[in-house]
């Protein structure tokens, strides 16, 4: 039986469950509240014609150490992730594959063997990585990625096929606006780290089943509570604790972790004057969209890799979901950040994406159904010098977690997980508790 302090976590996404699991391992009594009937927050599953699809396509990297640790902890088997060496494949244009060698040879040899890039392109790539290593991946002052690429004389082709797609995929922000420092952090911990750090980990499960659902089972088996379809409307300070408007048990919690999307924080803390600076800081964040087009064909679609790049149109990346345990003929196409695709109708965008796929893959089977999902505020816009809030707040006992929390990284699953772990450990330390090594 749990005898530690009562802690509430508001939000059943990756950050919320990371916080909840961390707190549970330290002996706290945890109650997690999720407003939706589906766990996962902005990384969740949706049913379409009996097919389970994600609201957005996500990739994990070998560098996602905290995500992988939490997955192991709650019993997720490694086989649910399709592990592949880094491969940037643009059919008919460019192929760059990391070699099965120790770092840094995995990238050096991969670059030498790359097709579709000439020697100027390859030298430019090596020049940028050398420049970053020489300055220890510190960009001072921070500036847009586009300026960093210009300073290091990156070629037009390399920029278009490698750097721009990597930047937009990682930071969800166009290179003209994206933080060069955060981009350098991503390159430092992926391309410039150990060979496995740049591995692509493609989930075979939907995003709800990958972590939130097994984490909720893990918590329930240890006597903790996960309450779904119970939205919290406000957090009220009562003496030295908190009550949640929406909690049917009116529990008095010693600490509360707000693990919602950033734009949901303000309504929760309206009655807490100390939170005004935090709310003001969050209000200054700007957001970028992500569009995911799900295309279901009535026959198999032949991909050279489970993930390929698209160039010259609206689409940026296309995924063969059948190769990742999905339905045969199911394809997802991702468009990150703002762009020209926002100016066309969904019908026109679907037609354009079909034409782009046919251009690189050849004739396609008949389209059975399609679904275009737009997350208008998918992530914050990761711009130079952006000030992001920390997990601690001016209100004692109130904490934040989410992919927007201050860190080296942009808004990713890894940054969400890390923020949750950080919030959980901070509370345990405040309560004089310590996370257990073994669960």
C-alpha positions in Angstrom: 0.0 0.0 0.0 1.3 3.5 -0.9 1.8 5.6 2.2 3.7 8.6 0.7 2.3 12.1 -0.2 -0.7 12.5 -2.5 0.4 13.9 -5.8 -1.9 14.8 -8.7 -0.8 14.8 -12.4 -3.0 16.7 -14.8 -2.6 15.4 -18.3 -2.2 11.9 -19.7 0.4 12.4 -22.3 4.0 11.4 -22.4 5.1 14.1 -19.9 2.3 13.3 -17.5 3.0 9.6 -17.4 6.7 10.1 -17.1 6.1 12.2 -14.1 3.6 9.8 -12.6 5.8 6.7 -13.0 8.8 8.6 -11.5 6.7 9.7 -8.5 5.3 6.2 -8.0 8.8 4.8 -7.9 9.7 7.2 -5.2 6.8 6.1 -2.9 4.2 8.9 -3.6 0.5 8.1 -4.0 -0.2 9.2 -7.6 -3.5 10.2 -9.2 -3.4 11.1 -12.9 -6.3 12.9 -14.6 -6.8 12.9 -18.4 -9.7 14.8 -19.9 -10.0 12.6 -23.0 -11.0 8.9 -23.2 -7.8 8.3 -25.2 -4.4 8.5 -23.5 -1.5 10.1 -25.2 -2.2 13.8 -25.3 -1.0 15.3 -28.6 0.6 11.9 -29.4 -2.4 9.6 -29.4 -4.3 7.0 -31.5 -7.4 7.7 -33.6 -9.8 5.2 -35.1 -10.6 5.5 -38.8 -12.6 2.9 -40.7 -11.6 0.3 -38.1 -7.9 1.2 -38.6 -5.9 2.6 -35.7 -3.8 5.6 -36.9 -1.8 8.2 -35.0 -2.8 11.8 -34.9 0.7 12.5 -36.1 3.7 10.4 -37.3 6.5 10.3 -34.7 10.1 8.9 -35.0 12.3 8.1 -32.0 16.0 8.2 -32.1 18.6 6.0 -30.4 19.6 9.2 -28.6 16.2 9.2 -26.8 17.7 7.6 -23.7 15.1 8.7 -21.2 12.2 7.5 -23.5 13.8 4.2 -24.0 14.5 3.8 -20.2 10.8 4.6 -19.4 9.6 2.2 -22.1 11.7 -0.6 -20.6 10.6 0.3 -17.1 6.9 -0.1 -17.8 7.4 -3.4 -19.6 7.4 -2.3 -23.3 9.4 -4.9 -25.3 12.2 -3.6 -27.6 10.7 -5.4 -30.5 7.9 -2.8 -30.7 10.5 -0.4 -32.2 11.8 -1.1 -35.7 15.5 -0.1 -35.4 17.2 1.1 -38.6 20.5 2.8 -39.2 20.0 6.4 -40.2 18.9 6.6 -43.8 18.0 9.7 -45.7 16.5 8.4 -48.9 15.0 10.6 -51.7 14.2 8.1 -54.5 15.9 9.1 -57.7 17.7 12.0 -56.1 19.8 11.2 -53.0 20.6 8.4 -50.6 22.7 8.8 -47.5 23.0 5.8 -45.1 25.0 5.5 -41.9 27.4 2.6 -42.2 27.4 -0.3 -39.6 30.6 1.0 -38.0 31.6 2.7 -34.8 31.3 6.4 -34.5 32.5 8.6 -36.2 33.2 6.1 -39.0 29.5 5.3 -39.4 28.8 8.8 -40.8 32.1 9.4 -42.5 31.8 6.2 -44.5 28.1 6.7 -45.0 28.9 10.2 -46.4 31.6 8.8 -48.7 29.2 6.2 -50.1 26.3 8.6 -50.5 24.7 8.9 -53.9 23.2 12.0 -55.4 25.6 14.2 -53.5 28.7 15.5 -55.3 32.1 16.2 -53.6 31.2 19.8 -52.9 28.1 18.6 -51.0 30.0 16.1 -49.0 32.8 18.5 -48.2 30.2 21.1 -47.1 28.6 18.6 -44.7 31.9 17.6 -43.2 32.8 21.3 -42.9 29.6 22.1 -40.9 30.1 19.1 -38.5 33.8 20.1 -38.0 32.8 23.7 -37.3 30.2 22.6 -34.7 32.7 20.3 -33.0 35.4 23.0 -32.9 33.0 25.4 -31.1 31.8 22.5 -28.9 28.3 22.9 -30.4 27.8 26.3 -28.8 26.3 28.9 -31.1 26.9 32.3 -29.5 24.9 34.4 -30.0 22.1 32.1 -31.1 20.8 32.9 -34.5 18.6 31.2 -37.3 19.7 27.9 -38.8 19.7 29.6 -42.2 22.5 31.9 -41.0 24.6 29.1 -39.7 24.3 27.2 -43.0 25.3 30.3 -44.9 28.3 30.9 -42.6 29.6 27.4 -43.2 29.0 27.6 -47.0 26.6 24.8 -47.3 25.6 24.0 -50.9 22.1 24.5 -52.2 21.5 20.8 -52.8 22.8 19.7 -49.4 20.7 22.4 -47.7 17.6 21.4 -49.6 17.9 17.6 -49.2 19.6 17.2 -45.8 19.8 20.2 -43.5 16.4 21.8 -44.1 14.5 18.5 -43.8 16.4 17.5 -40.7 15.8 21.0 -39.1 12.1 21.1 -39.9 11.6 17.5 -38.8 13.5 18.0 -35.5 12.5 21.6 -34.5 9.2 21.9 -36.5 10.3 25.4 -37.4 11.5 26.7 -40.8 15.3 27.2 -41.1 14.9 31.0 -41.5 13.4 31.1 -38.0 14.7 28.0 -36.2 17.3 28.2 -33.4 20.8 27.2 -34.6 21.7 26.4 -30.9 18.9 23.9 -30.5 19.6 22.4 -34.0 23.3 22.1 -32.9 22.2 20.3 -29.7 20.2 17.8 -31.8 23.2 17.2 -34.1 25.5 16.9 -31.1 23.4 14.1 -29.5 22.5 12.3 -32.7 24.9 12.5 -35.6 27.9 13.4 -33.6 27.4 10.9 -30.8 27.7 7.2 -30.7 26.7 5.2 -33.7 23.5 4.0 -32.2 22.4 7.5 -31.2 21.4 8.3 -34.8 19.5 5.0 -35.3 15.9 5.6 -36.4 13.4 3.8 -34.1 10.1 3.5 -35.8 7.2 2.4 -33.6 5.2 -0.7 -34.6 2.5 0.3 -32.1 0.2 3.3 -32.2 1.4 6.2 -30.0 -1.2 5.5 -27.2 -0.1 1.9 -26.9 3.6 2.7 -27.1 3.9 4.3 -23.7 0.8 5.9 -22.1 -1.3 2.7 -22.0 1.4 0.4 -20.6 2.4 3.1 -18.2 -1.2 3.3 -17.0 -1.3 -0.4 -16.4 2.0 -0.2 -14.6 0.6 2.4 -12.3 -2.7 0.6 -11.7 -0.8 -2.6 -10.7 1.0 -0.7 -8.0 -2.1 0.8 -6.5 -2.1 4.2 -8.2 -5.0 5.8 -10.0 -5.5 6.9 -13.6 -8.8 8.7 -14.2 -9.8 9.1 -17.9 -12.5 11.3 -19.3 -12.4 13.5 -16.2 -11.3 17.0 -17.2 -9.8 19.3 -14.5 -11.2 22.8 -14.8 -9.1 24.6 -12.1 -6.5 24.1 -9.4 -7.5 25.6 -6.0 -5.1 26.3 -3.2 -6.5 25.0 0.1 -4.2 25.6 3.1 -0.9 23.8 2.3 -2.4 21.7 -0.4 -4.5 21.7 -3.6 -7.9 20.6 -4.6 -8.8 20.0 -8.3 -12.1 21.3 -9.7 -13.2 18.1 -11.5 -11.8 15.5 -9.0 -14.9 13.6 -7.8 -13.1 12.5 -4.7 -12.1 16.1 -3.7 -8.7 14.8 -2.6 -6.3 17.3 -1.0 -3.0 16.9 -2.9 0.4 18.1 -1.6 1.8 18.7 -5.1 0.3 19.0 -8.5 2.1 18.5 -11.9 0.4 20.3 -14.8 1.3 18.2 -17.8 -1.0 19.6 -20.3 -0.3 21.5 -23.5 1.1 24.9 -22.6 -2.0 26.8 -23.8 -4.2 24.9 -21.3 -2.1 26.1 -18.3 -3.7 29.6 -17.8 -7.3 28.4 -17.1 -6.1 26.0 -14.5 -4.2 28.6 -12.5 -6.5 31.6 -12.8 -7.0 31.8 -9.0 -3.3 31.6 -8.2 -1.7 35.1 -8.5 1.8 33.8 -8.1 1.4 32.0 -11.4 0.9 35.2 -13.4 4.5 35.5 -14.6 4.5 31.9 -15.7 1.2 32.4 -17.6 2.6 35.5 -19.2 5.8 33.7 -20.3 3.7 30.8 -21.8 1.5 33.3 -23.6 4.6 34.6 -25.4 5.1 31.2 -27.1 4.2 30.9 -30.7 3.2 27.6 -32.4 3.8 25.6 -35.5 1.5 23.1 -37.2 2.0 19.5 -38.3 -0.1 18.0 -41.0 -0.3 14.2 -41.3 -2.0 12.7 -44.4 -3.1 9.1 -44.0 -3.6 7.4 -47.3 -5.0 3.8 -47.4 -4.6 2.0 -50.7 -6.4 -1.2 -51.7 -3.1 -3.0 -52.4 0.6 -3.0 -51.3 2.7 0.1 -52.0 6.4 -0.6 -52.7 8.8 1.6 -50.6 12.6 1.4 -50.8 12.7 2.2 -47.1 10.0 2.4 -44.4 10.7 6.2 -44.4 11.5 8.2 -47.5 12.0 11.9 -48.2 9.9 13.9 -50.6 11.3 17.0 -52.3 9.9 19.8 -54.5 6.3 19.6 -53.4 4.2 19.8 -50.3 5.1 16.5 -48.7 8.3 16.1 -46.6 8.4 12.5 -45.4 6.4 9.4 -46.4 6.1 6.3 -44.3 5.2 2.8 -45.3 3.1 1.8 -42.3 2.7 -1.8 -43.6 6.5 -2.2 -42.9 5.8 -1.1 -39.3 3.1 -3.5 -38.4 0.2 -1.5 -39.9 -2.4 -2.4 -42.5 -1.2 -3.3 -46.0 -1.3 -0.3 -48.3 -1.4 2.2 -45.4 0.9 5.3 -46.0 1.4 8.4 -44.0 2.8 11.7 -45.3 4.1 14.3 -42.9 4.3 18.1 -43.5 6.0 19.9 -40.6 5.8 23.6 -39.7 4.0 26.4 -41.6 4.2 26.6 -45.4 2.4 26.8 -48.7 0.3 23.7 -47.9 -1.8 25.9 -45.6 -3.0 27.9 -48.6 -4.7 24.9 -50.4 -7.8 22.9 -49.5 -7.6 19.4 -48.0 -8.9 18.0 -51.3 -6.2 19.8 -53.3 -3.5 18.8 -50.8 -4.6 15.1 -51.0 -4.4 15.1 -54.8 -1.0 16.8 -54.8 0.4 14.3 -52.3 -0.8 11.4 -54.3 0.9 12.9 -57.4 4.1 13.3 -55.3 4.0 9.7 -54.1 3.4 8.4 -57.6 6.3 10.5 -59.0 8.8 8.7 -56.7 7.2 5.3 -56.2 5.5 4.7 -59.6 1.9 3.7 -60.2 -0.2 3.4 -57.0 -3.1 1.1 -56.2 -6.6 2.6 -55.9 -7.1 4.9 -52.9 -9.6 3.3 -50.4 -9.8 6.2 -47.9 -7.9 9.1 -46.7 -7.6 11.3 -43.6 -5.7 14.5 -43.2 -5.1 15.5 -39.6 -3.9 19.0 -38.8 -2.5 19.8 -35.4 -2.5 23.6 -35.6 -0.5 24.0 -32.4 1.6 20.9 -32.6 4.7 22.4 -31.1 6.1 25.7 -30.0 8.1 27.7 -32.6 11.7 26.9 -31.7 13.3 30.3 -32.4 16.7 31.8 -31.3 17.0 32.8 -27.7 13.5 31.6 -26.8 12.8 31.7 -23.1 11.0 28.6 -21.9 9.6 27.9 -18.4 11.2 25.4 -16.1 9.4 22.6 -14.1 9.4 24.7 -10.9 6.9 27.6 -10.5 6.6 30.5 -8.1 3.6 28.7 -6.6 4.9 26.2 -4.0 3.7 22.7 -4.7 2.8 23.4 -8.3 5.0 22.1 -11.2 5.0 22.0 -15.0 5.9 19.3 -17.4 5.7 19.1 -21.2 7.7 19.3 -24.4 7.8 23.1 -24.1 9.8 23.1 -20.8 13.3 24.6 -20.9 15.8 22.0 -22.1 18.5 21.5 -24.8 15.9 20.0 -27.1 13.0 21.1 -29.2 9.4 19.8 -28.7 9.8 16.1 -29.0 8.7 13.0 -27.2 12.1 12.8 -25.5 11.8 16.4 -24.2 8.3 15.6 -22.9 9.6 12.5 -21.1 12.6 14.3 -19.7 10.4 17.1 -18.3 8.1 14.7 -16.6 11.0 12.8 -15.0 12.6 16.1 -13.9 9.3 17.3 -12.3 8.8 13.9 -10.6 12.3 13.9 -9.2 12.1 17.5 -8.0 8.9 16.7 -6.1 10.5 13.6 -4.5 13.5 15.6 -3.4 11.2 18.2 -1.9 9.3 15.5 0.0 12.5 13.8 1.2 12.0 10.8 -1.0 14.1 9.1 -3.6 13.3 7.3 -6.8 13.9 3.6 -6.5 16.5 2.0 -8.7 14.4 -1.2 -9.1 10.7 -1.2 -9.5 
